Amino acid sequence: METETAESFKCIVAVKVRGEVSAQREARETTALLGLSHTNHAVLIDNRPAYRGMLIRAQSYITWGEASKETVTAMIKQRGRLGSQKFTDEAAKKLGFNSVDDLAEAVYNLRADWSQLEGVTKTFRLRPPKKGYRGKTKKSYRAGGEAGYRGEAINDLVRRMI
């Protein structure tokens, strides 16, 4: 069995697309552990096996996929928060990076863990997508809905939500 190297890990964006009023306890706990407390909130994680299992456990309530560098940069610049303040170059310098672009590249290449940075808000509060969701949020992405794994198509959804 192959061991996974650091190059095989990718930056994942997970977005909560559905409420959990009558959800199973297991799915509610998993979304809470991921930090997705509200609909249209997103988190940046890597694809290590622990996170992949969590995503699969809550797949009826969230959607996820591999983020592009441009998507990560746009999320941090436009929706990133340091406490209650917008994320700026000065905030990036406080964290030890030259600019927001350098921080975004470090997060994308998994050299920095967004949720572990000092004073940074773990979740991104996104808007509902422009022109709405393309399908039902109760169906999986493969069946024409919105929930579950969507691969590179997550970048289009997140761009419409920023």
C-alpha positions in Angstrom: 0.0 0.0 0.0 1.4 3.4 -1.0 2.0 6.1 1.6 0.7 9.5 0.7 3.3 12.2 0.4 2.9 15.9 1.0 2.5 16.5 -2.8 -0.6 14.3 -2.9 -2.5 16.5 -0.4 -4.6 19.3 -2.0 -6.5 22.3 -0.6 -10.2 21.5 -0.3 -13.1 24.0 0.0 -16.2 22.7 1.8 -19.4 24.7 1.7 -22.5 24.0 3.7 -25.5 24.1 1.3 -28.3 22.8 3.5 -29.7 23.3 7.0 -29.7 20.5 9.5 -33.0 20.8 11.3 -34.0 17.1 11.0 -30.5 15.8 10.3 -29.0 12.7 11.9 -26.9 13.4 15.0 -23.8 12.1 13.2 -24.1 14.7 10.4 -24.8 17.6 12.8 -21.7 16.7 14.9 -19.5 16.4 11.8 -20.5 19.8 10.4 -19.9 21.3 13.8 -16.4 19.8 13.9 -15.7 21.2 10.5 -16.8 24.6 11.7 -19.8 24.8 9.3 -22.4 26.2 11.6 -24.6 28.1 9.1 -25.7 27.6 5.5 -23.4 29.3 2.9 -20.3 29.1 5.2 -17.1 27.7 3.9 -13.9 26.3 5.3 -10.4 25.6 3.7 -9.1 22.1 4.7 -6.7 19.6 3.3 -7.7 16.2 2.0 -6.1 14.0 4.6 -8.1 10.8 5.4 -9.6 12.2 8.6 -11.1 15.1 6.7 -12.2 13.0 3.8 -14.1 10.7 6.2 -15.8 13.7 7.8 -16.8 15.1 4.4 -18.3 11.8 3.4 -20.2 11.5 6.6 -21.9 14.9 6.1 -22.1 14.7 2.3 -25.9 15.3 2.3 -25.5 18.7 3.8 -22.2 20.0 2.3 -20.5 20.2 -1.0 -16.7 20.2 -1.5 -14.0 20.0 -4.1 -10.4 20.9 -5.0 -9.8 24.7 -4.8 -7.8 26.6 -7.4 -5.2 29.1 -6.3 -7.3 32.0 -7.6 -10.3 30.8 -5.6 -8.3 30.6 -2.4 -6.8 34.1 -3.0 -10.2 35.6 -3.7 -11.7 34.0 -0.6 -9.0 35.3 1.7 -8.9 38.8 0.2 -12.7 39.3 0.0 -14.1 37.2 2.8 -11.2 36.5 5.1 -11.4 38.0 8.6 -8.8 38.7 11.3 -11.1 39.0 14.3 -13.8 41.4 13.1 -11.6 43.2 10.6 -11.2 42.6 6.9 -8.0 40.8 5.9 -5.3 43.2 4.6 -1.6 43.2 3.8 -0.9 44.6 7.3 -2.8 41.7 8.8 -0.8 39.3 6.7 2.4 40.9 7.9 1.4 40.4 11.5 1.1 36.7 10.7 4.6 36.6 9.2 3.7 36.8 5.5 4.7 39.5 3.0 1.3 40.0 1.6 -2.2 38.5 1.3 -1.1 36.8 -2.0 1.9 35.1 -0.2 -0.5 33.9 2.5 -3.0 32.6 0.0 -0.2 30.7 -1.8 1.0 29.2 1.5 -2.6 28.1 2.3 -3.1 26.7 -1.2 0.2 24.7 -1.1 -0.6 23.6 2.5 2.4 25.2 4.0 0.1 27.1 6.4 -3.2 25.8 7.9 -5.8 28.6 7.7 -7.7 27.5 10.8 -4.5 27.4 12.9 -3.4 30.9 12.2 -3.4 33.3 15.2 -6.6 35.4 15.4 -8.0 34.4 12.0 -11.7 33.4 11.7 -11.8 29.8 10.6 -15.0 30.0 8.5 -15.7 32.2 5.5 -19.2 33.7 5.5 -20.3 33.6 1.9 -23.4 35.0 0.1 -25.9 32.7 -1.5 -24.8 32.0 -5.1 -25.6 34.5 -7.8 -28.5 33.2 -9.9 -29.1 30.6 -7.2 -28.1 26.9 -7.0 -28.3 25.1 -10.2 -30.1 22.1 -8.8 -31.8 20.8 -5.6 -29.7 21.0 -2.4 -31.2 17.7 -1.3 -29.8 15.8 -4.3 -26.2 14.8 -4.8 -24.1 16.7 -7.4 -23.9 13.6 -9.6 -27.7 13.3 -9.7 -28.1 16.9 -10.8 -28.2 18.5 -7.3 -25.8 20.5 -5.2 -24.6 18.3 -2.3 -21.6 16.1 -2.2 -18.3 16.0 -4.1 -18.0 18.1 -7.2 -14.2 18.3 -7.9 -13.0 21.4 -9.8 -16.6 22.6 -10.3 -16.5 24.0 -6.7 -14.5 26.9 -8.0 -17.4 28.2 -10.1 -19.8 27.9 -7.1 -17.5 29.7 -4.7 -16.8 32.5 -7.2 -20.6 33.0 -7.5 -20.8 33.1 -3.7 -18.0 35.6 -3.0 
